[in-house]
């Protein structure tokens, strides 16, 4: 009896899932994180300028 997850037929499926996870990270999560970071910075600056007023020379 073999251990769970150590079957020889499981390797191609595991490889496919790793590639899918990589593309999910690259195509979905990283752009979403970048948009969220820039958006939160913009919101922070906007709220700060609403309170303190626009920058002056």
C-alpha positions as CSV (number, residue, x, y, z in Angstrom):
1,X,0.0,0.0,0.0
2,X,1.5,3.4,-1.0
3,X,1.3,6.6,1.0
4,X,-1.3,9.2,0.0
5,X,0.0,11.7,-2.6
6,X,3.0,9.6,-3.6
7,X,1.4,7.8,-6.6
8,X,3.3,7.8,-9.8
9,X,0.3,8.9,-11.8
10,X,-0.1,12.0,-9.5
11,X,2.9,13.9,-10.8
12,X,1.4,15.3,-14.1
13,X,-1.7,16.5,-12.2
14,X,0.5,18.1,-9.5
15,X,2.6,19.8,-12.2
16,X,-0.5,21.1,-13.9
17,X,-1.9,22.5,-10.6
18,X,1.4,24.2,-9.9
19,X,1.4,25.9,-13.3
20,X,-2.2,26.9,-12.8
21,X,-1.4,28.4,-9.4
22,X,1.6,30.3,-10.8
23,X,-0.5,31.8,-13.6
24,X,-3.3,32.6,-11.1
25,X,-0.7,34.5,-9.0
26,X,0.8,36.3,-12.0
27,X,-2.3,37.1,-13.9
28,X,-4.8,37.8,-11.1
29,X,-3.4,38.4,-7.7
30,X,-0.3,40.5,-8.5
31,X,-2.2,43.0,-10.7
32,X,-5.0,43.2,-8.1
33,X,-2.4,43.8,-5.4
34,X,-0.7,46.5,-7.5
35,X,-4.1,48.3,-8.2
36,X,-5.0,48.0,-4.5
37,X,-1.7,49.5,-3.4
38,X,-1.8,52.5,-5.9
39,X,-5.5,53.0,-5.1
40,X,-5.0,53.0,-1.4
41,X,-2.1,55.5,-1.7
42,X,-4.2,57.8,-3.9
43,X,-7.1,57.6,-1.4
44,X,-4.7,58.4,1.4
45,X,-3.4,61.5,-0.4
46,X,-6.9,62.6,-1.4
47,X,-8.1,62.4,2.2
48,X,-5.0,64.1,3.5
49,X,-5.5,67.0,1.0
50,X,-9.2,67.2,1.9
51,X,-8.2,67.9,5.5
52,X,-4.9,69.8,5.1
53,X,-5.6,71.6,1.8
54,X,-3.7,71.4,-1.4
55,X,0.1,71.7,-1.5
56,X,1.4,75.3,-1.8
57,X,4.7,76.8,-2.9
